[in-house]
Amino acid sequence: MSAPLGVGVVGLGAMGASHVDTLVTQVPGTAVTAVHDADAGRGAEAAARLSAREATDPLDLVADPGVDAVVVCSPDPTHLEIVLACVRAGKPVLCEKPLGVTAEESAQVVEAESAAGRRLVTVGFMRRFDPAYLDLREAVAAGAVGRPVLVHNVHRNAAPHPAATDESVVVNSMVHELDVLPWLLGGAVTGVHVRAPQGEGLRDPQLAVVELDGGRVLASVEVYLAARYGYDIRCEVVGTDGTVALRPPGTLVHAVAGSQGTPVPADFRIRFAEAYRRELLAWAGAAREGGATGATAWDGHVANLVSAAGVQSLHSGQSVAVPAASVPELYR
């Protein structure tokens, strides 16, 4: 019987804690062997509960011989240094988005991985593992709606993160749709125009019109972080022969307090629990073979390029072209 895959987890906030729980309870053949968090108390508590080593520094965790692969859930500005250390150490790494806070940073990861000559980096775009999105993609690829011409996306949260900014609405939230669209349709994002209603404070909601393949397909993306009622994700593809839309998971209908309807998840961890489980299962399987699966470092870099164009558009009020980029050999 082979030894379990030793996983080190950097960052034990909401996402990191959720990944730890999933690894421990739903990913056979793995063991969380080391943890790190900027909050020493939280790190110590998790280490004791998991019988894992508490690393005082994330780079120390990467270098730990008991760590075979790394999950990065720490704040965005820390991602680049940790992921580059993993690539240098030859250790597979699952990094929550974004891969870097700028396209220049994510380009460094692409260059490092290309130089290493093998894929080690997976970016945490979990929607690629969501059963509803997978069914939607399969239907589109099978020609169920003819040629896609429009896509409508809705991304609503109950409340914004306290640290949310005008820019992070694009870079940390809308980025999921900006990644899903080319994956769903098989094209490239070539332009984006982001607007927000006039108001005070955080520019939320935001509405983007996204061009794919030079305008051959148009997509709307609504992101509303302060929608209050819950976490609501929708996507509809409109084609020349019909439409297809993903249906939120769950079939229960509740009749409570004078109204009837289906429950709305409180947050992303509930809505995408199955996607995260599948993502970690696939990642751990690839990591045991010394490789990676799912969204690549190149996918993460492309998402950063599109996000940067979206932020530029938000500030300028104009449509912004997304620069074409040549795919490195490793990702073809």
C-alpha positions as CSV (number, residue, x, y, z in Angstrom):
1,M,0.0,0.0,0.0
2,S,1.6,3.3,-1.1
3,A,2.1,6.1,1.3
4,P,-0.4,8.9,1.2
5,L,0.3,12.1,-0.7
6,G,1.6,14.6,1.8
7,V,-0.2,17.9,1.3
8,G,0.9,21.3,2.7
9,V,-1.8,24.0,2.9
10,V,-0.8,27.7,3.0
11,G,-3.6,29.9,4.3
12,L,-6.4,28.6,6.6
13,G,-9.1,31.2,6.1
14,A,-12.5,30.3,4.6
15,M,-11.1,28.7,1.4
16,G,-8.1,27.0,3.0
17,A,-10.2,25.6,5.9
18,S,-12.7,24.3,3.4
19,H,-10.0,22.6,1.3
20,V,-8.4,21.0,4.4
21,D,-11.8,19.6,5.4
22,T,-12.4,18.2,1.9
23,L,-8.9,16.7,1.7
24,V,-9.3,15.0,5.1
25,T,-12.8,13.7,4.6
26,Q,-13.3,13.2,0.8
27,V,-9.9,12.7,-0.9
28,P,-8.6,9.2,-0.2
29,G,-4.8,8.7,-0.2
30,T,-3.9,12.2,1.0
31,A,-2.8,13.5,4.3
32,V,-2.4,17.1,5.4
33,T,1.2,17.0,6.7
34,A,2.0,20.7,7.2
35,V,0.0,24.0,7.4
36,H,0.9,27.7,7.6
37,D,-1.2,30.7,8.3
38,A,-0.3,34.3,9.0
39,D,-2.4,34.0,12.2
40,A,-0.1,31.8,14.3
41,G,-3.0,30.9,16.6
42,R,-5.1,29.6,13.7
43,G,-2.1,27.7,12.3
44,A,-1.3,26.1,15.6
45,E,-4.9,25.0,16.2
46,A,-5.1,23.4,12.7
47,A,-1.8,21.7,13.1
48,A,-2.8,20.2,16.5
49,R,-6.1,19.0,15.1
50,L,-4.6,17.5,12.0
51,S,-1.5,16.1,13.7
52,A,0.4,18.2,11.1
53,R,3.5,20.3,11.4
54,E,3.0,24.0,11.7
55,A,5.4,25.9,9.4
56,T,6.3,29.4,10.5
57,D,7.0,30.4,6.9
58,P,5.3,29.3,3.7
59,L,8.6,28.7,1.9
60,D,9.6,26.4,4.8
61,L,6.4,24.5,4.2
62,V,7.3,24.1,0.5
63,A,10.8,22.8,1.4
64,D,9.5,20.3,3.9
65,P,10.4,16.8,2.8
66,G,7.1,15.6,4.2
67,V,5.2,17.8,1.8
68,D,4.7,16.3,-1.7
69,A,2.3,18.9,-3.0
70,V,1.0,22.3,-1.9
71,V,-2.4,24.0,-1.8
72,V,-2.1,27.9,-1.8
73,C,-5.1,29.8,-0.2
74,S,-3.2,32.7,1.3
75,P,-3.8,36.4,0.3
76,D,-3.3,37.2,-3.3
77,P,0.0,39.1,-3.0
78,T,1.7,36.0,-1.6
79,H,0.8,33.7,-4.5
80,L,3.7,34.4,-6.8
81,E,6.5,33.7,-4.4
82,I,5.0,30.5,-3.1
83,V,4.1,29.1,-6.5
84,L,7.5,29.9,-7.9
85,A,9.1,28.1,-4.9
86,C,6.9,25.0,-5.7
87,V,8.0,25.0,-9.3
88,R,11.6,25.3,-8.3
89,A,11.2,22.4,-5.9
90,G,9.4,20.3,-8.5
91,K,6.2,20.0,-6.3
92,P,2.7,20.2,-7.8
93,V,0.7,23.1,-6.5
94,L,-3.0,24.1,-6.6
95,C,-3.1,27.9,-6.3
96,E,-6.4,29.7,-5.7
97,K,-7.0,32.5,-8.2
98,P,-5.5,34.8,-9.1
99,L,-2.1,33.2,-10.0
100,G,-0.5,36.6,-9.5
101,V,-1.9,40.1,-8.7
102,T,-0.8,41.3,-12.2
103,A,-0.4,39.8,-15.6
104,E,3.4,40.4,-15.2
105,E,3.4,38.2,-12.2
106,S,1.5,35.4,-13.8
107,A,3.8,35.6,-16.8
108,Q,6.7,34.8,-14.4
109,V,5.0,31.6,-13.4
110,V,4.4,30.6,-17.0
111,E,8.1,31.3,-17.8
112,A,9.3,29.3,-14.8
113,E,7.1,26.3,-15.5
114,S,8.0,26.3,-19.2
115,A,11.7,26.3,-18.2
116,A,11.0,23.4,-15.9
117,G,9.6,21.5,-18.9
118,R,6.5,20.1,-17.1
119,R,3.2,21.2,-15.7
120,L,3.2,21.6,-12.0
121,V,0.7,24.4,-11.5
122,T,-3.1,24.1,-11.3
123,V,-5.2,27.3,-10.9
124,G,-8.3,27.0,-8.7
125,F,-11.0,27.7,-11.3
126,M,-13.3,25.2,-9.8
127,R,-16.2,25.8,-12.1
128,R,-14.4,23.6,-14.7
129,F,-15.3,20.7,-12.3
130,D,-18.9,21.7,-11.5
131,P,-21.4,19.1,-12.8
132,A,-23.8,21.8,-14.1
133,Y,-21.1,23.7,-16.0
134,L,-19.7,20.5,-17.4
135,D,-23.2,19.5,-18.7
136,L,-23.6,23.0,-20.2
137,R,-20.2,22.7,-21.9
138,E,-21.1,19.3,-23.3
139,A,-24.4,20.5,-24.6
140,V,-22.7,23.4,-26.4
141,A,-20.0,21.2,-27.8
142,A,-22.6,18.8,-29.1
143,G,-24.3,21.5,-31.1
144,A,-27.5,21.5,-28.9
145,V,-28.1,25.2,-29.6
146,G,-26.4,25.5,-33.0
147,R,-23.7,28.2,-33.2
148,P,-23.5,30.2,-29.9
149,V,-24.0,33.9,-30.4
150,L,-24.8,35.2,-26.9
151,V,-24.0,34.1,-23.3
152,H,-25.6,35.6,-20.2
153,N,-23.9,35.3,-16.9
154,V,-25.0,36.3,-13.4
155,H,-22.7,36.2,-10.3
156,R,-24.3,37.5,-7.1
157,N,-23.0,37.4,-3.5
158,A,-24.9,38.1,-0.3
159,A,-22.3,40.7,0.8
160,P,-18.9,41.9,-0.4
161,H,-15.7,41.0,1.4
162,P,-14.7,43.8,3.7
163,A,-11.5,44.3,1.6
164,A,-13.4,44.5,-1.7
165,T,-12.4,47.3,-4.1
166,D,-13.7,48.5,-7.4
167,E,-10.9,46.6,-9.1
168,S,-11.3,43.4,-7.1
169,V,-14.9,43.0,-8.3
170,V,-13.3,42.3,-11.7
171,V,-10.0,40.6,-10.6
172,N,-11.4,38.4,-7.8
173,S,-15.1,37.8,-8.8
174,M,-15.7,38.5,-12.4
175,V,-12.5,36.6,-13.2
176,H,-14.4,33.3,-12.8
177,E,-16.7,34.2,-15.8
178,L,-13.8,35.6,-17.7
179,D,-12.2,32.1,-17.4
180,V,-15.3,30.1,-18.0
181,L,-16.3,31.8,-21.2
182,P,-13.4,30.7,-23.4
183,W,-13.4,27.2,-21.7
184,L,-17.2,26.9,-22.3
185,L,-17.1,28.1,-26.0
186,G,-13.6,27.2,-27.1
187,G,-12.8,30.8,-28.2
188,A,-10.7,33.6,-27.0
189,V,-11.8,36.8,-25.2
190,T,-10.8,39.7,-27.5
191,G,-12.4,42.7,-25.8
192,V,-14.2,43.8,-22.7
193,H,-16.3,46.7,-21.6
194,V,-17.1,47.1,-17.9
195,R,-19.5,49.6,-16.5
196,A,-21.1,50.3,-13.1
197,P,-24.2,52.3,-12.1
198,Q,-23.6,55.8,-10.6
199,G,-23.4,55.8,-6.9
200,E,-21.3,56.2,-3.7
201,G,-18.8,53.8,-2.3
202,L,-17.9,50.5,-3.9
203,R,-18.7,50.4,-7.6
204,D,-21.1,47.4,-7.3
205,P,-22.8,45.9,-9.2
206,Q,-20.7,45.9,-12.3
207,L,-21.8,44.8,-15.8
208,A,-19.5,43.7,-18.5
209,V,-20.0,43.1,-22.2
210,V,-17.3,40.6,-23.3
211,E,-16.3,39.9,-26.9
212,L,-15.1,36.5,-28.0
213,D,-13.4,35.9,-31.3
214,G,-13.5,39.5,-32.4
215,G,-17.2,39.9,-31.6
216,R,-18.5,36.6,-33.2
217,V,-19.9,35.9,-29.7
218,L,-21.0,38.4,-27.1
219,A,-21.4,37.7,-23.4
220,S,-22.9,39.7,-20.6
221,V,-21.5,39.3,-17.1
222,E,-23.3,40.8,-14.1
223,V,-21.4,40.8,-10.9
224,Y,-23.3,42.0,-7.8
225,L,-21.4,41.5,-4.5
226,A,-24.1,43.1,-2.3
227,A,-27.2,41.3,-3.6
228,R,-28.1,40.4,0.0
229,Y,-30.3,37.4,-0.7
230,G,-27.6,34.8,-1.2
231,Y,-25.0,33.3,-3.6
232,D,-26.6,33.0,-7.1
233,I,-24.7,31.8,-10.2
234,R,-26.4,31.6,-13.6
235,C,-25.3,31.0,-17.2
236,E,-27.3,30.8,-20.4
237,V,-26.0,30.1,-23.9
238,V,-28.1,31.5,-26.7
239,G,-27.4,29.9,-30.1
240,T,-28.8,30.0,-33.6
241,D,-31.0,26.9,-32.9
242,G,-32.0,27.5,-29.3
243,T,-30.7,28.1,-25.8
244,V,-29.3,26.0,-22.9
245,A,-28.9,27.2,-19.3
246,L,-27.3,25.6,-16.2
247,R,-29.7,24.9,-13.4
248,P,-28.5,25.4,-9.8
249,P,-28.0,22.1,-8.0
250,G,-30.7,20.7,-5.8
251,T,-34.4,19.9,-6.4
252,L,-36.0,20.7,-3.0
253,V,-38.8,23.2,-2.9
254,H,-39.5,24.8,0.4
255,A,-42.8,26.4,1.5
256,V,-42.0,28.7,4.5
257,A,-43.4,31.9,5.9
258,G,-46.0,32.4,3.2
259,S,-43.7,31.8,0.2
260,Q,-42.5,28.9,-1.8
261,G,-39.3,28.4,-3.7
262,T,-35.8,26.7,-3.8
263,P,-33.2,27.7,-1.3
264,V,-30.4,30.0,-2.3
265,P,-26.9,29.0,-1.1
266,A,-25.3,31.3,1.5
267,D,-21.9,31.3,-0.2
268,F,-19.6,29.8,-2.8
269,R,-18.5,26.9,-0.6
270,I,-22.0,25.5,-0.5
271,R,-22.8,26.1,-4.1
272,F,-19.6,24.6,-5.4
273,A,-18.9,22.0,-2.8
274,E,-19.1,19.2,-5.4
275,A,-16.9,21.1,-7.8
276,Y,-14.2,21.6,-5.1
277,R,-14.4,17.9,-4.2
278,R,-13.9,16.9,-7.8
279,E,-11.2,19.5,-8.3
280,L,-9.2,18.2,-5.3
281,L,-9.7,14.6,-6.3
282,A,-8.4,15.3,-9.8
283,W,-5.5,17.4,-8.5
284,A,-4.4,14.9,-5.9
285,G,-4.4,12.1,-8.6
286,A,-2.3,14.2,-10.9
287,A,0.0,15.3,-8.1
288,R,0.7,11.6,-7.2
289,E,2.1,11.3,-10.7
290,G,4.1,14.5,-10.3
291,G,1.9,16.6,-12.6
292,A,-1.1,18.8,-12.8
293,T,-4.6,18.9,-14.2
294,G,-7.4,21.5,-14.6
295,A,-6.8,25.1,-15.4
296,T,-3.1,25.7,-16.3
297,A,-0.7,28.5,-15.4
298,W,-1.4,29.7,-18.9
299,D,-5.1,29.8,-18.3
300,G,-4.4,31.8,-15.1
301,H,-2.2,34.2,-17.0
302,V,-4.9,34.7,-19.8
303,A,-7.5,35.4,-17.1
304,N,-5.2,38.0,-15.6
305,L,-4.8,39.6,-19.1
306,V,-8.5,39.8,-19.5
307,S,-9.0,41.1,-16.0
308,A,-6.5,43.8,-16.5
309,A,-8.4,44.9,-19.6
310,G,-11.6,44.9,-17.6
311,V,-10.1,47.1,-14.9
312,Q,-8.8,49.5,-17.5
313,S,-12.3,49.6,-19.1
314,L,-14.0,50.2,-15.7
315,H,-11.8,53.3,-15.1
316,S,-11.9,54.6,-18.7
317,G,-15.5,53.9,-19.5
318,Q,-14.4,52.5,-22.9
319,S,-14.2,49.1,-24.4
320,V,-10.7,47.7,-24.2
321,A,-9.1,45.1,-26.5
322,V,-7.4,42.1,-24.9
323,P,-3.9,41.6,-26.4
324,A,-3.5,38.4,-28.3
325,A,-0.9,36.1,-26.7
326,S,1.0,33.2,-28.2
327,V,0.5,29.9,-26.3
328,P,3.8,28.5,-25.1
329,E,4.6,25.0,-26.3
330,L,4.1,23.4,-22.8
331,Y,0.3,24.3,-22.9
332,R,-0.5,23.4,-26.5
